[in-house]
Amino acid sequence: MRDNEAQFNMRMPRDLRDMIKEAAKRNNRTQTAEVVSRLEESFAREGVLREGAEIGPRISTDSDTRELIVAMEMLYNQVELMRKELDGRLKGLKGGEDEPA
């Protein structure tokens, strides 16, 4: 477990757990990652960023605007995950090869 992670145990209806399991499989991620993604999406929809900052003054209640904000936040999170994975892979490659001149 990473320093910025905490374990959270909970009970939920079986059918909801099955839905999470199916969605995780469809999205090619773990059930934990699926739950975290869906929670982040719900908070982003409310205008709360991951770090706890608000997304500006919440003037607009336009659902299209909120949906765009959610989509952008999800894309940002996906790009960050991809960047971290790429950094790890690059470090692995550099460990076994010499740097080009």
ZIZIFEN-V485218 format. One record per run of one state. SS is the DSSP state (@ for helix, = for strand, . for the rest). FROM is the first residue (numbers start at 1). TO is the last residue. If there is no record, write none. Layout:
{{SS | FROM | TO} {SS | FROM | TO}}
This chain:
{{. | 1 | 13} {@ | 14 | 26} {. | 27 | 30} {@ | 31 | 45} {. | 46 | 47} {= | 48 | 48} {. | 49 | 53} {= | 54 | 54} {. | 55 | 62} {@ | 63 | 96} {. | 97 | 101}}
